[in-house]
Amino acid sequence: MTLDRKLVPAIHDAIEFDYVLPPINTTSLSNGLPLYWLNAGVQDVVEIDWVFPAGMWYEQKPGVAHATAGLIKNGTSKKSAHEIHESFEFYGATLRVNPGNDWCSVSLYTLTKYLPQLLPIVYQLLTDAVFPEQEVQLHKQNAIQRLLVNLRQSEFVANQRIDALLFGEAHPYGRYSRQEKIEAVSREDLLTFYQSHYALSNVRMFMAGKITEKEVGWIDDIFGKAPIKPAAISQEAFSTPAPGERKHMIINDPNGVQGAIRIGRQFPNRHDPDFAPMVVLNTLFGGYFGSRLMSNIREEKGYTYGIYSSLSPFVNGGSLTIQTEVGRDVIEGAVKEIYHEMALIREEMADDEELLLVKNYLLGNLLGDLDGPFQIIQRWRTLILNGLTVEHFNNNIHVYKTITPKQLHQLAQKYLAPEDFYEVVVV
């Protein structure tokens, strides 16, 4: 058959494709620890995530969760911090520790063949970290220096303050760093938090790459033979404050020429039926480069290089936040236009063409997220950690494909009322 190069191939919208989240394997190690794994990809590389309930939600003392995560690689009873870092570098591997609001993940990236050498080192870190006093003091000094530098930046202060307004400064999601909090953290605080929240009885493991049952066996040889002792996890009950003053202007630098704007409200987490539809509305409003906010405030007005709105879902709540940095002389104009775009999207329905563009953008990005084992395992990790199933993923796809302008209009009226938002401007 001769290829006719004059014939233009058919162009399909992303909305026309089928989206299937590849299944994963669920294995219980010899001691009962859960391992979720995916064999995919063509390169001999692997990612393993050990995820613990060790985010800020669980700390009894401010600053402990991040300090524990930051120091977990800095010494065991058998290896110094230098020896640990050198071990991973020798094999060209990377170990990252990422603390968040709810979870802390310890992630290993390496060539598959080096797992037998690296897994025992990770095991040591997760069971025998000792937090040397010298390392603790150095970490605190560095953390304070970073904080002092960051506090000069209007966007850093604005991010701190908007979260504190939405959730309250005493709430884990609204808590922010202060020098006195960092100074108050002790080695004993870190050890106590580590021994309870990083206990292997609390771990969930995720592995993806070009792997087979053989690599699962390697995991079981190290982590499946470990003695498991249940560790109690203490949690406080947190509540958000009663609504207070909605608008705040902070002069962080009297001579500053730029201001950071943050406008936000609380928003439900992934379990709420409005979450998936709101992903579509948020994308149209401010979630991508072609959004309403970007078209107006960047392209038409020229007030900023970029403006975005974003959803931040956590286990116990979430938020919707608009963020941008603009020149000091146009702060008032930029804030006015943000609320103007809110009014437009509440009062007028989007047309079908604009909504189709948003749907294709969302689903086109999703195609990329389903291309590769590491991206796929992260999708599964989000579902599992939030107590969701593949049906949640499938339902989201259905919403992205079928949501109508009328449904978006109703959603905007419900969630984009200006009186529900807090506003922070930091110069």
C-alpha positions in Angstrom: 0.0 0.0 0.0 1.4 3.4 -1.1 1.4 6.1 1.5 -0.3 9.2 0.2 1.6 12.1 1.7 -0.8 14.6 0.4 -3.6 13.2 2.6 -3.8 15.1 5.9 -4.1 12.7 8.8 -7.2 13.0 11.0 -7.0 15.2 14.0 -8.7 14.1 17.2 -9.5 16.0 20.3 -8.1 14.6 23.5 -11.8 14.4 24.7 -12.3 11.6 22.2 -9.7 9.2 23.7 -10.3 6.5 26.2 -8.5 6.9 29.5 -7.6 3.7 31.5 -5.5 3.7 34.6 -3.3 0.6 34.3 -3.8 -1.8 37.2 -1.2 -2.4 39.8 -0.3 -5.4 41.9 -1.0 -5.5 45.6 1.3 -7.7 47.7 1.6 -8.3 51.4 5.2 -8.9 52.5 6.0 -11.8 54.8 5.3 -9.6 57.9 2.1 -8.2 56.4 3.4 -4.8 55.2 1.6 -3.6 52.1 3.5 -3.2 48.8 1.8 -1.7 45.7 3.8 -2.2 42.5 3.7 -1.7 38.8 5.8 -3.4 36.1 6.0 -0.9 33.2 8.5 1.0 31.2 11.5 0.0 29.0 14.4 1.3 31.1 16.0 -0.6 33.9 15.2 1.9 36.5 12.9 1.8 39.5 11.2 4.2 42.0 10.3 3.1 45.5 8.3 5.3 47.8 8.0 4.6 51.6 5.1 6.7 52.8 4.4 7.5 56.4 1.8 9.5 58.3 4.4 12.0 59.3 3.3 15.3 58.0 2.5 18.5 59.9 -0.9 17.1 60.7 0.6 14.7 63.2 3.3 16.8 64.9 2.7 17.7 68.6 5.2 20.6 68.4 5.7 23.0 65.5 8.6 22.4 63.2 9.2 18.8 64.3 7.8 17.1 61.1 10.0 19.0 58.7 13.1 18.8 60.9 12.7 15.0 61.3 12.3 14.6 57.5 15.3 16.9 56.9 17.6 14.9 59.2 16.5 11.3 58.6 19.4 10.8 56.2 22.0 12.4 58.5 23.2 9.5 60.5 22.5 6.0 61.9 24.3 4.1 64.6 26.4 2.5 61.9 26.9 5.3 59.3 27.6 9.0 59.4 25.7 11.5 57.2 28.7 11.6 54.9 28.9 7.9 54.5 25.1 7.7 53.8 25.2 10.3 51.1 28.3 8.8 49.6 26.6 5.4 49.4 23.8 6.7 47.2 26.2 8.7 45.1 28.4 5.7 44.5 25.5 3.9 42.8 24.2 7.0 41.0 21.0 6.8 43.0 18.9 9.5 44.5 17.0 9.4 47.8 14.5 12.2 48.5 12.6 12.9 51.7 9.5 15.0 51.0 7.4 16.1 54.1 3.9 17.5 53.5 0.8 18.5 55.4 -0.3 14.9 55.8 2.4 12.5 54.7 6.1 12.2 54.4 7.5 10.1 51.5 11.0 8.7 51.3 11.7 8.0 47.7 14.5 6.0 46.1 15.4 6.3 42.4 18.0 3.9 41.1 19.0 1.4 38.4 17.1 -1.8 39.2 20.2 -3.9 39.5 21.5 -1.8 42.5 18.4 -2.5 44.7 20.2 -5.3 46.7 22.9 -2.8 47.7 20.7 0.2 48.4 17.7 -1.4 50.2 19.6 -2.2 53.3 20.8 1.4 53.6 17.2 2.7 53.3 16.2 0.1 55.9 18.8 1.5 58.3 17.5 5.1 57.8 13.9 4.0 58.5 14.7 2.0 61.5 17.9 3.3 63.0 18.2 7.1 62.4 19.9 8.6 65.5 19.7 12.4 64.7 23.2 13.4 66.0 23.1 16.5 68.1 25.7 18.2 65.9 23.5 17.6 62.8 20.4 18.8 64.6 22.1 22.1 65.5 23.4 22.6 62.0 20.0 21.9 60.6 18.4 24.5 62.9 21.0 27.1 62.0 20.5 26.6 58.3 16.7 26.6 58.7 16.8 29.9 60.5 19.0 31.4 57.9 16.7 30.3 55.1 13.7 31.6 57.0 15.3 35.0 57.5 16.2 35.3 53.8 12.7 34.1 52.7 10.9 36.6 55.0 12.3 39.4 52.9 10.3 38.1 49.9 6.8 39.3 49.6 5.5 36.1 48.0 6.9 33.9 50.8 5.1 36.0 53.5 1.9 36.1 51.4 1.9 32.3 51.2 2.3 32.0 54.9 -0.4 34.5 55.8 -3.1 33.2 53.4 -2.9 29.7 54.8 -3.0 31.1 58.4 -6.1 33.1 57.5 -7.8 30.1 55.9 -7.1 27.5 58.6 -5.8 29.4 61.6 -2.2 29.6 62.8 -2.7 26.8 65.3 -4.0 24.5 62.6 -1.5 22.2 60.8 -2.5 23.5 57.4 -2.2 27.1 58.6 0.9 26.8 60.7 4.1 28.5 59.5 7.7 28.7 60.5 9.0 31.2 63.1 12.5 31.5 64.3 11.5 30.7 67.9 9.7 27.6 66.8 12.8 26.3 65.0 15.0 27.1 68.0 12.7 25.2 70.3 13.0 21.9 68.4 15.2 19.4 70.2 16.8 16.1 69.3 14.5 14.4 71.8 11.5 15.8 69.9 12.8 14.3 66.7 13.5 10.9 68.1 10.0 10.7 69.7 8.3 11.7 66.4 10.5 9.4 64.4 9.9 6.3 66.6 6.1 6.7 66.4 5.4 8.0 63.0 8.2 6.3 61.0 7.5 2.9 62.6 7.3 0.3 59.8 3.9 -0.7 61.0 2.7 2.6 59.6 4.4 2.4 56.2 2.8 1.9 52.7 5.3 1.1 50.0 4.9 1.9 46.3 7.3 0.6 43.6 7.3 1.1 39.8 9.6 0.5 36.9 10.9 -2.4 34.8 10.4 -4.9 37.7 9.2 -8.4 38.3 8.5 -10.7 41.2 12.3 -10.9 41.7 12.5 -7.3 42.7 9.5 -7.8 45.0 11.5 -10.6 46.6 14.3 -8.2 47.2 12.0 -5.9 49.1 10.6 -8.8 51.1 14.1 -10.0 52.0 14.8 -6.7 53.7 11.5 -5.1 54.8 9.4 -8.3 54.9 11.6 -9.8 57.6 11.5 -6.8 59.9 9.8 -7.2 63.2 6.6 -5.2 63.3 5.5 -3.4 66.5 2.4 -1.3 66.3 3.1 2.3 67.1 0.4 4.6 68.4 -0.1 7.8 66.4 -1.4 10.7 68.4 -3.6 13.2 66.7 -5.3 16.3 68.0 -8.7 17.6 66.9 -8.2 20.8 64.9 -10.9 23.3 64.0 -10.7 26.4 61.8 -11.2 29.8 63.3 -14.4 31.8 63.0 -14.4 34.2 60.0 -12.4 37.4 60.8 -11.1 40.3 58.9 -11.1 39.3 55.2 -8.6 41.8 53.7 -5.1 42.3 54.9 -2.3 44.6 53.6 1.2 43.9 54.9 4.2 46.2 54.3 7.1 43.8 54.4 9.5 46.2 52.6 8.7 49.9 52.7 10.8 50.4 49.6 9.4 47.3 47.7 8.4 47.8 44.1 6.4 44.6 43.8 3.5 43.2 45.7 2.3 39.6 46.2 -1.4 39.0 46.0 -3.1 35.9 47.5 -6.9 35.5 47.4 -8.2 32.2 48.8 -11.0 30.3 50.5 -11.3 26.8 52.0 -12.5 24.1 49.6 -13.5 20.5 50.2 -11.0 17.6 49.5 -11.1 14.9 46.8 -14.0 13.0 48.4 -16.4 15.9 47.8 -18.6 15.4 44.6 -17.8 19.0 43.7 -14.1 18.5 43.5 -13.8 17.0 40.0 -16.2 19.6 38.5 -14.2 22.3 40.2 -11.0 21.1 38.6 -12.6 22.0 35.3 -13.9 25.4 36.5 -10.6 26.2 38.1 -8.7 25.4 34.9 -11.0 27.7 32.9 -10.7 30.5 35.6 -7.0 30.5 36.3 -5.5 27.0 36.1 -3.6 27.2 32.8 -1.9 29.7 30.5 -5.0 30.3 28.5 -7.2 30.9 31.5 -9.5 33.9 32.0 -7.2 35.4 34.7 -4.2 35.1 32.5 -5.9 36.5 29.4 -7.1 39.6 31.3 -4.4 40.4 33.8 -1.3 39.3 31.9 -2.3 39.6 28.2 -4.7 42.5 28.2 -3.7 44.6 31.2 0.0 43.7 31.4 0.0 43.7 35.2 2.0 40.5 35.7 4.1 37.8 34.0 1.8 35.1 35.4 -1.4 34.6 37.5 -2.9 31.3 38.5 -5.6 29.8 40.6 -5.1 26.4 42.2 -6.8 23.7 44.2 -4.9 22.2 47.1 -6.6 19.1 48.4 -5.4 17.6 51.7 -6.7 14.6 53.7 -8.7 16.8 56.1 -9.7 19.7 53.9 -8.3 21.9 51.2 -8.2 25.3 49.6 -8.7 27.3 46.4 -6.1 30.1 46.0 -5.4 32.8 43.4 -1.8 33.9 43.4 0.2 36.5 41.5 3.0 39.1 41.9 2.5 42.5 40.3 4.1 46.0 40.4 3.3 48.0 43.5 1.5 50.7 41.4 -1.0 48.2 39.9 -1.9 46.1 43.0 -5.3 47.8 43.3 -6.0 47.3 39.6 -5.0 43.7 39.6 -7.1 42.9 42.7 -10.1 44.7 41.0 -9.7 42.6 37.8 -9.5 39.3 39.8 -12.9 40.0 41.3 -14.2 41.2 38.0 -13.3 37.9 36.4 -15.0 36.1 39.4 -18.2 38.2 38.7 -18.1 37.4 34.9 -17.8 33.6 35.5 -20.7 33.7 38.0 -22.9 35.8 35.8 -22.3 34.4 32.3 -22.0 30.9 31.1 -18.9 29.9 29.2 -19.4 29.0 25.6 -19.0 25.5 24.2 -15.8 26.4 22.4 -14.0 27.7 25.4 -15.1 24.7 27.5 -13.9 22.2 24.8 -10.5 23.9 24.9 -10.3 23.5 28.7 -11.4 19.8 28.5 -8.8 19.0 25.8 -6.1 20.7 27.9 -7.1 18.8 31.0 -7.3 15.4 29.3 -4.3 16.1 27.1 -2.2 16.6 30.3 -3.7 13.4 31.7 -2.4 11.5 28.6 1.1 12.6 29.6 0.5 11.6 33.2 -0.4 8.0 32.1 2.8 7.7 30.0 5.4 6.1 32.2 5.5 3.9 35.3 6.5 6.7 37.7 3.6 8.9 36.7 1.2 6.0 36.9 2.3 4.9 40.3 1.9 8.5 41.6 -1.7 8.4 40.4 -2.3 5.2 42.3 -0.5 6.5 45.3 -2.8 9.5 45.5 -5.9 7.3 45.3 -4.7 4.8 47.9 -3.5 7.4 50.4 -6.8 9.2 50.2 -8.9 6.0 50.5 -10.1 6.1 46.9 -10.4 3.5 44.2 -10.0 3.4 40.5 -13.7 4.2 40.2 -12.8 7.6 41.5 -10.4 8.1 38.6 -13.0 6.8 36.1 -15.6 9.2 37.5 -13.2 12.1 37.2 -12.7 11.3 33.5 -16.4 11.1 33.0 -16.8 14.6 34.6 -14.1 16.1 32.6 -15.6 14.9 29.4 -19.3 15.6 30.0 -19.5 18.6 32.3 -21.7 21.4 30.7 -21.5 25.2 30.7 -24.6 25.3 32.9 -23.0 23.0 35.5 -19.9 25.2 35.6 -22.1 28.3 35.9 -23.8 26.8 39.0 -20.5 25.8 40.5 -19.1 29.3 40.0 -22.1 30.8 41.8 -21.6 28.4 44.7 -17.8 28.8 45.1 -16.7 32.1 43.6 -18.6 34.6 45.7 -16.1 37.3 46.8 -17.5 37.5 50.3 -16.1 33.9 50.9 -12.5 34.8 50.1 -9.7 36.1 52.2 -7.3 38.6 50.6 -3.7 39.1 51.5 -1.4 41.7 49.8 2.2 41.9 50.8 4.6 44.6 49.6 
